Amino acid sequence: MSIAIALALLQTASIPPPPIFPHYYYGPVRMCAGALAADVRAGEGYESVGSSEILNLAEGRIGIQGWMYDDDAYRDIAAPLGKVAVPGFGTLERWSLGSRNRPGRWTGYVYQAGPNSRLEITSDRFDGSDADFAVLRRIATGDAATAMCAEIPAALRATPEREVPMMLWFAPKAYPGRRTLCTTSLALDIADGEQAVLPWIPLNHFGVDRDGVRIGVFGDFYPARDKPLPKGALLDDAGFVLEATPQAKDARVAYHTLKRLSEPHSSFNVTFAYTPGTPEAAVRGVAQRLRARRPDDRCLSPEPR
């Protein structure tokens, strides 16, 4: 082998593979995941991570991934509860699941997708009863799934131009101002001409839409007795600064961080997420209105599903 060829092979081997980024879509869109398929409707969301699929549906949030707990060494994590026949789905194994890192148990189901393929299905709505079947019936299996994915209508295809990276965080419904958006310790009053978007499930973030630009607000400050939050806007206080965050690996979203100067490395900072190319003035405009939450604030909350 020549030196030139050897060097070329070495250089090729040293080039890392391109990163695999999750893909995010609002419905209507069709999920095709091997032996399973599902139609995600308008007002719902679909996240494909490569190793797992997540569906934010009206019936609940469903996660699908490979099953890895058949070995007896995992019986503290996964305990079998027997088989159940789900009308319109087939036979599933019901399991009691847990974690070695946190307390609590939850219910999951295992689907035999093939001779060497077992899939775990979980949901925030599962309670281990037959009521779980209503959630499971949103998923097609076997010949029905094969037929759905053999030829997907153009309007349901998960194509790159339909991706919405912020779908991960926000349900599609928008609420026009004037409203108050809150995290545990902070609040933002949105104005006429703006819209609020909320997380799929109650979490500590919200989004603001204006003039075609969406800015997500994540996080909190937890005021200590000796460092209370200012009564007015945080950025009006000299103790806070807004900084651009180094570009993340996934270049589809950019970030600024609001920090308290006396605690620059605290995890209790606030992050603003937005599409690259958004004017910094738009980000700063949202940050400048962020204030401490008051007891009389009427905070907009996600509607129950």
Buried (B, 14 or more C-beta within 10 A) or exposed (E): EEEEEEEEEEEEEEEEEEEEBBBBBBBBBBBBBBBBBBBBEEBBBBBBBEEBBBBBBEBBBBBBBEBEBEEEEBEEBBEEBEEBEBEEBEEBBBBBBBEEEEEEEBBBBBBBBEEEEBBBBBBBBBEBEEEBBEBBEBBBBEEBBEEBBEEBEEEBEBEEEBBBBBBBBBBBEBBEBEBBBBBEBBBBBBEEEBBBBBBBEEEBBBBBBBEEBBBBBBBBBEBEEEEEBBEEBBBEEEBBEBEEEEEEEEEBBBBBBBBBEEBEEEEBBBBBBBBEEBEEEBBBEBBBBBBBBEEEBEEBEBEEB
